[in-house]
Amino acid sequence: MNPTVVATPPAGDSATTWTPEYSVSGAHTVALTTTPTTLTAAGTSNVTVHLTGTKSGSDRFTNGTYQAVVTVTCE
């Protein structure tokens, strides 16, 4: 699970590393993790994603709206 698109405010132009963590509840239970986890049974599950951004150097995050698209695949 990786963020495929991250939108930042126009002034936030320095490099940022985005690290997703996720948890799953419902038919499956997965504690907060950054590693891939296989869901083995059928059923409905809710996925909660936490996205942490780390700026390079001494730059700071700019005020404004941040949005990300995270793709979850079912295989």
N, CA, C and O atoms as a CHARMM CRD file, in Angstrom:
* protein
*
  300
    1    1 MET  N      0.85900  -1.16200   0.00000 PROA 1      0.00000
    2    1 MET  CA     0.00000   0.00000   0.00000 PROA 1      0.00000
    3    1 MET  C      0.90100   1.21900   0.00000 PROA 1      0.00000
    4    1 MET  O      1.61500   1.47800   0.96900 PROA 1      0.00000
    5    2 ASN  N      0.86200   1.95100  -1.07300 PROA 2      0.00000
    6    2 ASN  CA     1.66300   3.16500  -1.19100 PROA 2      0.00000
    7    2 ASN  C      0.80500   4.29800  -1.70700 PROA 2      0.00000
    8    2 ASN  O     -0.08800   4.08200  -2.52500 PROA 2      0.00000
    9    3 PRO  N      1.07100   5.52000  -1.22900 PROA 3      0.00000
   10    3 PRO  CA     0.32600   6.64400  -1.78200 PROA 3      0.00000
   11    3 PRO  C      0.73500   6.85300  -3.23400 PROA 3      0.00000
   12    3 PRO  O      1.92500   6.96000  -3.53100 PROA 3      0.00000
   13    4 THR  N     -0.23700   6.91300  -4.14200 PROA 4      0.00000
   14    4 THR  CA     0.07500   7.08400  -5.55400 PROA 4      0.00000
   15    4 THR  C      0.02100   8.54200  -5.97000 PROA 4      0.00000
   16    4 THR  O      0.68900   8.92900  -6.92900 PROA 4      0.00000
   17    5 VAL  N     -0.75600   9.35900  -5.27300 PROA 5      0.00000
   18    5 VAL  CA    -0.85400  10.78200  -5.55800 PROA 5      0.00000
   19    5 VAL  C     -0.92200  11.51100  -4.22800 PROA 5      0.00000
   20    5 VAL  O     -1.74300  11.17300  -3.37500 PROA 5      0.00000
   21    6 VAL  N     -0.07900  12.49500  -4.04600 PROA 6      0.00000
   22    6 VAL  CA    -0.14100  13.32300  -2.84100 PROA 6      0.00000
   23    6 VAL  C     -0.22100  14.77300  -3.29500 PROA 6      0.00000
   24    6 VAL  O      0.66600  15.25500  -3.99900 PROA 6      0.00000
   25    7 ALA  N     -1.28200  15.47000  -2.89400 PROA 7      0.00000
   26    7 ALA  CA    -1.46100  16.88400  -3.23200 PROA 7      0.00000
   27    7 ALA  C     -1.07300  17.71300  -2.01700 PROA 7      0.00000
   28    7 ALA  O     -1.52700  17.44600  -0.90400 PROA 7      0.00000
   29    8 THR  N     -0.23200  18.71800  -2.23300 PROA 8      0.00000
   30    8 THR  CA     0.23000  19.58700  -1.15000 PROA 8      0.00000
   31    8 THR  C     -0.08200  21.03600  -1.50200 PROA 8      0.00000
   32    8 THR  O     -0.32100  21.35100  -2.66800 PROA 8      0.00000
   33    9 PRO  N     -0.08300  21.92300  -0.50400 PROA 9      0.00000
   34    9 PRO  CA    -0.27800  23.34400  -0.80000 PROA 9      0.00000
   35    9 PRO  C      0.83700  23.84600  -1.72700 PROA 9      0.00000
   36    9 PRO  O      1.94400  23.30800  -1.70100 PROA 9      0.00000
   37   10 PRO  N      0.56400  24.85700  -2.53500 PROA 10     0.00000
   38   10 PRO  CA     1.55200  25.34500  -3.51500 PROA 10     0.00000
   39   10 PRO  C      2.90600  25.72300  -2.91600 PROA 10     0.00000
   40   10 PRO  O      3.93100  25.52800  -3.56900 PROA 10     0.00000
   41   11 ALA  N      2.94000  26.25600  -1.70100 PROA 11     0.00000
   42   11 ALA  CA     4.21500  26.68000  -1.10700 PROA 11     0.00000
   43   11 ALA  C      5.02500  25.50200  -0.56500 PROA 11     0.00000
   44   11 ALA  O      6.19900  25.67200  -0.23700 PROA 11     0.00000
   45   12 GLY  N      4.43700  24.33300  -0.46300 PROA 12     0.00000
   46   12 GLY  CA     5.15000  23.17400   0.07900 PROA 12     0.00000
   47   12 GLY  C      5.91000  22.44100  -0.99800 PROA 12     0.00000
   48   12 GLY  O      5.48400  21.37700  -1.44800 PROA 12     0.00000
   49   13 ASP  N      7.04500  23.00100  -1.42400 PROA 13     0.00000
   50   13 ASP  CA     7.71600  22.46600  -2.60000 PROA 13     0.00000
   51   13 ASP  C      8.96200  21.63400  -2.31600 PROA 13     0.00000
   52   13 ASP  O      9.56500  21.12300  -3.26000 PROA 13     0.00000
   53   14 SER  N      9.37400  21.47500  -1.06500 PROA 14     0.00000
   54   14 SER  CA    10.57500  20.67500  -0.80000 PROA 14     0.00000
   55   14 SER  C     10.22400  19.19100  -0.78200 PROA 14     0.00000
   56   14 SER  O      9.05400  18.82100  -0.68200 PROA 14     0.00000
   57   15 ALA  N     11.23100  18.35900  -0.87700 PROA 15     0.00000
   58   15 ALA  CA    11.03000  16.91100  -0.91700 PROA 15     0.00000
   59   15 ALA  C     10.39600  16.40800   0.38100 PROA 15     0.00000
   60   15 ALA  O     10.78000  16.81200   1.47900 PROA 15     0.00000
   61   16 THR  N      9.43100  15.53000   0.22900 PROA 16     0.00000
   62   16 THR  CA     8.76200  14.92200   1.37400 PROA 16     0.00000
   63   16 THR  C      8.69600  13.42300   1.14800 PROA 16     0.00000
   64   16 THR  O      8.34800  12.97100   0.05700 PROA 16     0.00000
   65   17 THR  N      9.02600  12.65200   2.17000 PROA 17     0.00000
   66   17 THR  CA     8.88600  11.20100   2.11700 PROA 17     0.00000
   67   17 THR  C      7.59200  10.84300   2.82100 PROA 17     0.00000
   68   17 THR  O      7.38700  11.22200   3.97400 PROA 17     0.00000
   69   18 TRP  N      6.70700  10.11000   2.13400 PROA 18     0.00000
   70   18 TRP  CA     5.41600   9.72600   2.69000 PROA 18     0.00000
   71   18 TRP  C      5.46000   8.25100   3.07400 PROA 18     0.00000
   72   18 TRP  O      5.81100   7.40600   2.25000 PROA 18     0.00000
   73   19 THR  N      5.10300   7.93700   4.32600 PROA 19     0.00000
   74   19 THR  CA     5.11700   6.56500   4.82400 PROA 19     0.00000
   75   19 THR  C      3.72200   6.17900   5.29300 PROA 19     0.00000
   76   19 THR  O      3.23100   6.74200   6.27200 PROA 19     0.00000
   77   20 PRO  N      3.06500   5.22800   4.61900 PROA 20     0.00000
   78   20 PRO  CA     1.73100   4.80700   5.05000 PROA 20     0.00000
   79   20 PRO  C      1.79400   3.69800   6.09600 PROA 20     0.00000
   80   20 PRO  O      2.65600   2.82000   6.03500 PROA 20     0.00000
   81   21 GLU  N      0.88100   3.74700   7.04600 PROA 21     0.00000
   82   21 GLU  CA     0.61900   2.66300   7.98800 PROA 21     0.00000
   83   21 GLU  C     -0.86800   2.36900   7.87800 PROA 21     0.00000
   84   21 GLU  O     -1.65500   3.27300   7.59900 PROA 21     0.00000
   85   22 TYR  N     -1.25900   1.14300   8.08900 PROA 22     0.00000
   86   22 TYR  CA    -2.67000   0.83200   8.00100 PROA 22     0.00000
   87   22 TYR  C     -3.06200  -0.20000   9.03900 PROA 22     0.00000
   88   22 TYR  O     -2.22500  -0.94100   9.55400 PROA 22     0.00000
   89   23 SER  N     -4.35000  -0.23200   9.33400 PROA 23     0.00000
   90   23 SER  CA    -4.92500  -1.26200  10.19500 PROA 23     0.00000
   91   23 SER  C     -6.20900  -1.73000   9.54000 PROA 23     0.00000
   92   23 SER  O     -6.80400  -1.01300   8.73400 PROA 23     0.00000
   93   24 VAL  N     -6.63500  -2.93300   9.88700 PROA 24     0.00000
   94   24 VAL  CA    -7.83800  -3.52700   9.29900 PROA 24     0.00000
   95   24 VAL  C     -8.72100  -4.03700  10.41800 PROA 24     0.00000
   96   24 VAL  O     -8.23700  -4.62200  11.38700 PROA 24     0.00000
   97   25 SER  N    -10.04000  -3.80900  10.28000 PROA 25     0.00000
   98   25 SER  CA   -11.00000  -4.35600  11.24700 PROA 25     0.00000
   99   25 SER  C    -12.21600  -4.86400  10.48600 PROA 25     0.00000
  100   25 SER  O    -12.46400  -4.44600   9.35500 PROA 25     0.00000
  101   26 GLY  N    -12.95500  -5.74300  11.08700 PROA 26     0.00000
  102   26 GLY  CA   -14.13400  -6.33600  10.45600 PROA 26     0.00000
  103   26 GLY  C    -13.93600  -7.82800  10.35300 PROA 26     0.00000
  104   26 GLY  O    -13.67400  -8.48600  11.36000 PROA 26     0.00000
  105   27 ALA  N    -14.05600  -8.38700   9.14100 PROA 27     0.00000
  106   27 ALA  CA   -13.85900  -9.81900   8.94900 PROA 27     0.00000
  107   27 ALA  C    -12.41500 -10.21800   9.25600 PROA 27     0.00000
  108   27 ALA  O    -12.13000 -11.37700   9.55700 PROA 27     0.00000
  109   28 HSD  N    -11.51400  -9.24500   9.17500 PROA 28     0.00000
  110   28 HSD  CA   -10.10100  -9.46800   9.48700 PROA 28     0.00000
  111   28 HSD  C     -9.66700  -8.45200  10.52400 PROA 28     0.00000
  112   28 HSD  O    -10.24200  -7.36700  10.61800 PROA 28     0.00000
  113   29 THR  N     -8.66000  -8.79900  11.29600 PROA 29     0.00000
  114   29 THR  CA    -8.09400  -7.86000  12.25400 PROA 29     0.00000
  115   29 THR  C     -6.59700  -7.79300  12.02500 PROA 29     0.00000
  116   29 THR  O     -5.89800  -8.79700  12.16400 PROA 29     0.00000
  117   30 VAL  N     -6.09900  -6.61200  11.67500 PROA 30     0.00000
  118   30 VAL  CA    -4.67400  -6.39100  11.47800 PROA 30     0.00000
  119   30 VAL  C     -4.31200  -5.15500  12.27900 PROA 30     0.00000
  120   30 VAL  O     -4.87600  -4.08200  12.06200 PROA 30     0.00000
  121   31 ALA  N     -3.37000  -5.30100  13.20900 PROA 31     0.00000
  122   31 ALA  CA    -2.90600  -4.16100  14.00200 PROA 31     0.00000
  123   31 ALA  C     -2.13300  -3.20700  13.10100 PROA 31     0.00000
  124   31 ALA  O     -1.69100  -3.59400  12.02000 PROA 31     0.00000
  125   32 LEU  N     -1.97000  -1.97100  13.53500 PROA 32     0.00000
  126   32 LEU  CA    -1.27500  -0.94700  12.76800 PROA 32     0.00000
  127   32 LEU  C      0.08500  -1.46100  12.30000 PROA 32     0.00000
  128   32 LEU  O      0.90800  -1.88200  13.11200 PROA 32     0.00000
  129   33 THR  N      0.31500  -1.42500  10.98700 PROA 33     0.00000
  130   33 THR  CA     1.53300  -1.98800  10.40900 PROA 33     0.00000
  131   33 THR  C      1.92600  -1.24500   9.14300 PROA 33     0.00000
  132   33 THR  O      1.11800  -0.52300   8.55900 PROA 33     0.00000
  133   34 THR  N      3.17000  -1.42400   8.72300 PROA 34     0.00000
  134   34 THR  CA     3.63000  -0.88300   7.44900 PROA 34     0.00000
  135   34 THR  C      3.93700  -2.00600   6.46400 PROA 34     0.00000
  136   34 THR  O      4.31300  -1.73400   5.32300 PROA 34     0.00000
  137   35 THR  N      3.78600  -3.25400   6.87700 PROA 35     0.00000
  138   35 THR  CA     4.13100  -4.38200   6.02400 PROA 35     0.00000
  139   35 THR  C      2.88900  -5.00000   5.39500 PROA 35     0.00000
  140   35 THR  O      1.81300  -4.97400   5.99300 PROA 35     0.00000
  141   36 PRO  N      3.02800  -5.55700   4.18800 PROA 36     0.00000
  142   36 PRO  CA     1.88300  -6.20400   3.53100 PROA 36     0.00000
  143   36 PRO  C      1.34500  -7.35600   4.37700 PROA 36     0.00000
  144   36 PRO  O      2.11000  -8.09600   4.99600 PROA 36     0.00000
  145   37 THR  N      0.02800  -7.49800   4.39500 PROA 37     0.00000
  146   37 THR  CA    -0.62900  -8.55500   5.15200 PROA 37     0.00000
  147   37 THR  C     -1.67200  -9.21800   4.26500 PROA 37     0.00000
  148   37 THR  O     -2.50000  -8.54000   3.65600 PROA 37     0.00000
  149   38 THR  N     -1.63000 -10.53500   4.19600 PROA 38     0.00000
  150   38 THR  CA    -2.59300 -11.27800   3.39200 PROA 38     0.00000
  151   38 THR  C     -3.88700 -11.46200   4.16600 PROA 38     0.00000
  152   38 THR  O     -3.87100 -11.90300   5.31500 PROA 38     0.00000
  153   39 LEU  N     -5.01300 -11.12100   3.53600 PROA 39     0.00000
  154   39 LEU  CA    -6.33000 -11.34700   4.12400 PROA 39     0.00000
  155   39 LEU  C     -6.85200 -12.64800   3.51500 PROA 39     0.00000
  156   39 LEU  O     -7.01500 -12.74100   2.29900 PROA 39     0.00000
  157   40 THR  N     -7.11000 -13.64100   4.34500 PROA 40     0.00000
  158   40 THR  CA    -7.34100 -14.98900   3.83600 PROA 40     0.00000
  159   40 THR  C     -8.79200 -15.43000   3.80000 PROA 40     0.00000
  160   40 THR  O     -9.08800 -16.45700   3.19000 PROA 40     0.00000
  161   41 ALA  N     -9.70100 -14.71600   4.41400 PROA 41     0.00000
  162   41 ALA  CA   -11.10100 -15.14200   4.45000 PROA 41     0.00000
  163   41 ALA  C    -11.99000 -14.10200   3.77800 PROA 41     0.00000
  164   41 ALA  O    -11.66300 -12.91600   3.73300 PROA 41     0.00000
  165   42 ALA  N    -13.11500 -14.56800   3.26000 PROA 42     0.00000
  166   42 ALA  CA   -14.07600 -13.64600   2.65400 PROA 42     0.00000
  167   42 ALA  C    -14.76400 -12.81800   3.73500 PROA 42     0.00000
  168   42 ALA  O    -14.84700 -13.24600   4.88600 PROA 42     0.00000
  169   43 GLY  N    -15.24800 -11.66000   3.37800 PROA 43     0.00000
  170   43 GLY  CA   -15.97600 -10.82100   4.32000 PROA 43     0.00000
  171   43 GLY  C    -15.61600  -9.36500   4.13900 PROA 43     0.00000
  172   43 GLY  O    -14.68500  -9.02800   3.40700 PROA 43     0.00000
  173   44 THR  N    -16.35400  -8.51000   4.80800 PROA 44     0.00000
  174   44 THR  CA   -16.15800  -7.07200   4.70600 PROA 44     0.00000
  175   44 THR  C    -15.19200  -6.60000   5.78400 PROA 44     0.00000
  176   44 THR  O    -15.33300  -6.95400   6.95400 PROA 44     0.00000
  177   45 SER  N    -14.22700  -5.81200   5.38800 PROA 45     0.00000
  178   45 SER  CA   -13.26600  -5.24900   6.32900 PROA 45     0.00000
  179   45 SER  C    -13.11600  -3.76300   6.07100 PROA 45     0.00000
  180   45 SER  O    -13.24700  -3.31000   4.93400 PROA 45     0.00000
  181   46 ASN  N    -12.84400  -3.00800   7.11200 PROA 46     0.00000
  182   46 ASN  CA   -12.56400  -1.58200   7.02200 PROA 46     0.00000
  183   46 ASN  C    -11.05800  -1.38400   7.12700 PROA 46     0.00000
  184   46 ASN  O    -10.41500  -1.95400   8.00900 PROA 46     0.00000
  185   47 VAL  N    -10.49500  -0.58000   6.23500 PROA 47     0.00000
  186   47 VAL  CA    -9.07000  -0.29200   6.25400 PROA 47     0.00000
  187   47 VAL  C     -8.89200   1.16400   6.66000 PROA 47     0.00000
  188   47 VAL  O     -9.48200   2.05700   6.05200 PROA 47     0.00000
  189   48 THR  N     -8.08600   1.40300   7.67800 PROA 48     0.00000
  190   48 THR  CA    -7.76400   2.75000   8.13900 PROA 48     0.00000
  191   48 THR  C     -6.31200   3.02400   7.78300 PROA 48     0.00000
  192   48 THR  O     -5.43000   2.23300   8.11600 PROA 48     0.00000
  193   49 VAL  N     -6.05700   4.14600   7.10500 PROA 49     0.00000
  194   49 VAL  CA    -4.70700   4.48000   6.65800 PROA 49     0.00000
  195   49 VAL  C     -4.22200   5.72900   7.39200 PROA 49     0.00000
  196   49 VAL  O     -4.93300   6.73000   7.47500 PROA 49     0.00000
  197   50 HSD  N     -3.00800   5.65500   7.91800 PROA 50     0.00000
  198   50 HSD  CA    -2.32600   6.80300   8.52300 PROA 50     0.00000
  199   50 HSD  C     -1.13500   7.10600   7.63100 PROA 50     0.00000
  200   50 HSD  O     -0.33100   6.21800   7.35000 PROA 50     0.00000
  201   51 LEU  N     -1.01400   8.34400   7.18500 PROA 51     0.00000
  202   51 LEU  CA     0.07800   8.72300   6.29600 PROA 51     0.00000
  203   51 LEU  C      0.96300   9.73400   7.00400 PROA 51     0.00000
  204   51 LEU  O      0.49800  10.80100   7.40600 PROA 51     0.00000
  205   52 THR  N      2.23900   9.39900   7.15700 PROA 52     0.00000
  206   52 THR  CA     3.19600  10.27400   7.81500 PROA 52     0.00000
  207   52 THR  C      4.11700  10.87900   6.77000 PROA 52     0.00000
  208   52 THR  O      4.67400  10.16100   5.93900 PROA 52     0.00000
  209   53 GLY  N      4.27900  12.19100   6.80800 PROA 53     0.00000
  210   53 GLY  CA     5.17800  12.87900   5.88100 PROA 53     0.00000
  211   53 GLY  C      6.39800  13.38400   6.62400 PROA 53     0.00000
  212   53 GLY  O      6.28500  13.94900   7.71200 PROA 53     0.00000
  213   54 THR  N      7.57300  13.17500   6.02800 PROA 54     0.00000
  214   54 THR  CA     8.82900  13.63400   6.61000 PROA 54     0.00000
  215   54 THR  C      9.50500  14.56100   5.61700 PROA 54     0.00000
  216   54 THR  O      9.76500  14.17600   4.47800 PROA 54     0.00000
  217   55 LYS  N      9.78900  15.78700   6.04900 PROA 55     0.00000
  218   55 LYS  CA    10.43400  16.78100   5.19100 PROA 55     0.00000
  219   55 LYS  C     11.94700  16.60700   5.22700 PROA 55     0.00000
  220   55 LYS  O     12.51300  16.15400   6.22100 PROA 55     0.00000
  221   56 SER  N     12.58500  16.97400   4.12700 PROA 56     0.00000
  222   56 SER  CA    14.04300  16.94200   4.08300 PROA 56     0.00000
  223   56 SER  C     14.60700  18.23700   4.65600 PROA 56     0.00000
  224   56 SER  O     13.94800  19.27600   4.62100 PROA 56     0.00000
  225   57 GLY  N     15.80500  18.17300   5.17400 PROA 57     0.00000
  226   57 GLY  CA    16.47800  19.37300   5.69000 PROA 57     0.00000
  227   57 GLY  C     15.72100  20.03100   6.82200 PROA 57     0.00000
  228   57 GLY  O     15.12000  19.35700   7.65800 PROA 57     0.00000
  229   58 SER  N     15.75600  21.35600   6.84200 PROA 58     0.00000
  230   58 SER  CA    15.09800  22.10400   7.91500 PROA 58     0.00000
  231   58 SER  C     13.76800  22.68700   7.46400 PROA 58     0.00000
  232   58 SER  O     13.18700  23.51600   8.16500 PROA 58     0.00000
  233   59 ASP  N     13.27900  22.26300   6.29900 PROA 59     0.00000
  234   59 ASP  CA    12.02800  22.79300   5.76900 PROA 59     0.00000
  235   59 ASP  C     10.85900  22.39000   6.65700 PROA 59     0.00000
  236   59 ASP  O     10.92700  21.38300   7.36200 PROA 59     0.00000
  237   60 ARG  N      9.79400  23.17000   6.62300 PROA 60     0.00000
  238   60 ARG  CA     8.60100  22.91200   7.42600 PROA 60     0.00000
  239   60 ARG  C      7.40800  22.67800   6.52100 PROA 60     0.00000
  240   60 ARG  O      7.40200  23.09200   5.36200 PROA 60     0.00000
  241   61 PHE  N      6.39500  22.01000   7.06100 PROA 61     0.00000
  242   61 PHE  CA     5.15800  21.82500   6.31500 PROA 61     0.00000
  243   61 PHE  C      4.42100  23.15100   6.24700 PROA 61     0.00000
  244   61 PHE  O      4.37300  23.89300   7.22800 PROA 61     0.00000
  245   62 THR  N      3.85700  23.44400   5.10700 PROA 62     0.00000
  246   62 THR  CA     3.10300  24.66400   4.86900 PROA 62     0.00000
  247   62 THR  C      1.66500  24.47100   5.30300 PROA 62     0.00000
  248   62 THR  O      1.11300  23.38000   5.15300 PROA 62     0.00000
  249   63 ASN  N      1.04300  25.52500   5.84400 PROA 63     0.00000
  250   63 ASN  CA    -0.38100  25.45100   6.16200 PROA 63     0.00000
  251   63 ASN  C     -1.16600  25.19800   4.88800 PROA 63     0.00000
  252   63 ASN  O     -0.80800  25.69600   3.82100 PROA 63     0.00000
  253   64 GLY  N     -2.23500  24.42500   5.00000 PROA 64     0.00000
  254   64 GLY  CA    -3.07300  24.17000   3.83900 PROA 64     0.00000
  255   64 GLY  C     -3.60200  22.75000   3.84000 PROA 64     0.00000
  256   64 GLY  O     -3.45700  22.01500   4.81700 PROA 64     0.00000
  257   65 THR  N     -4.21100  22.38200   2.74200 PROA 65     0.00000
  258   65 THR  CA    -4.84400  21.07700   2.61100 PROA 65     0.00000
  259   65 THR  C     -3.88500  20.08600   1.97000 PROA 65     0.00000
  260   65 THR  O     -3.26800  20.37400   0.94400 PROA 65     0.00000
  261   66 TYR  N     -3.76800  18.91700   2.58700 PROA 66     0.00000
  262   66 TYR  CA    -2.97200  17.82200   2.04500 PROA 66     0.00000
  263   66 TYR  C     -3.93100  16.68300   1.74400 PROA 66     0.00000
  264   66 TYR  O     -4.79700  16.37100   2.56200 PROA 66     0.00000
  265   67 GLN  N     -3.78900  16.06300   0.59100 PROA 67     0.00000
  266   67 GLN  CA    -4.63000  14.93300   0.21500 PROA 67     0.00000
  267   67 GLN  C     -3.75400  13.85600  -0.39600 PROA 67     0.00000
  268   67 GLN  O     -2.74400  14.14800  -1.03600 PROA 67     0.00000
  269   68 ALA  N     -4.15600  12.59800  -0.19100 PROA 68     0.00000
  270   68 ALA  CA    -3.41700  11.48200  -0.78400 PROA 68     0.00000
  271   68 ALA  C     -4.39600  10.44500  -1.30900 PROA 68     0.00000
  272   68 ALA  O     -5.48900  10.26500  -0.77100 PROA 68     0.00000
  273   69 VAL  N     -3.97900   9.76800  -2.36800 PROA 69     0.00000
  274   69 VAL  CA    -4.73400   8.63100  -2.88700 PROA 69     0.00000
  275   69 VAL  C     -3.90500   7.38800  -2.56700 PROA 69     0.00000
  276   69 VAL  O     -2.76000   7.26800  -3.00100 PROA 69     0.00000
  277   70 VAL  N     -4.48400   6.47900  -1.81600 PROA 70     0.00000
  278   70 VAL  CA    -3.81600   5.22700  -1.47100 PROA 70     0.00000
  279   70 VAL  C     -4.57300   4.10600  -2.13500 PROA 70     0.00000
  280   70 VAL  O     -5.78800   3.99100  -1.97000 PROA 70     0.00000
  281   71 THR  N     -3.86600   3.26800  -2.89200 PROA 71     0.00000
  282   71 THR  CA    -4.51100   2.18100  -3.61500 PROA 71     0.00000
  283   71 THR  C     -4.38900   0.88600  -2.83100 PROA 71     0.00000
  284   71 THR  O     -3.29000   0.47500  -2.46000 PROA 71     0.00000
  285   72 VAL  N     -5.51900   0.25000  -2.58400 PROA 72     0.00000
  286   72 VAL  CA    -5.57700  -1.05800  -1.92900 PROA 72     0.00000
  287   72 VAL  C     -5.99300  -2.05400  -2.98600 PROA 72     0.00000
  288   72 VAL  O     -7.02300  -1.87000  -3.63500 PROA 72     0.00000
  289   73 THR  N     -5.21400  -3.10700  -3.17600 PROA 73     0.00000
  290   73 THR  CA    -5.54400  -4.09300  -4.20300 PROA 73     0.00000
  291   73 THR  C     -6.03200  -5.38800  -3.58500 PROA 73     0.00000
  292   73 THR  O     -5.57200  -5.80000  -2.52000 PROA 73     0.00000
  293   74 CYS  N     -6.95500  -6.01100  -4.25800 PROA 74     0.00000
  294   74 CYS  CA    -7.47500  -7.31300  -3.85600 PROA 74     0.00000
  295   74 CYS  C     -7.09400  -8.29300  -4.95500 PROA 74     0.00000
  296   74 CYS  O     -7.47900  -8.11900  -6.11100 PROA 74     0.00000
  297   75 GLU  N     -6.34400  -9.31500  -4.59500 PROA 75     0.00000
  298   75 GLU  CA    -5.87500 -10.27200  -5.59500 PROA 75     0.00000
  299   75 GLU  C     -6.34800 -11.67400  -5.26300 PROA 75     0.00000
  300   75 GLU  O     -6.04900 -12.61700  -5.99700 PROA 75     0.00000
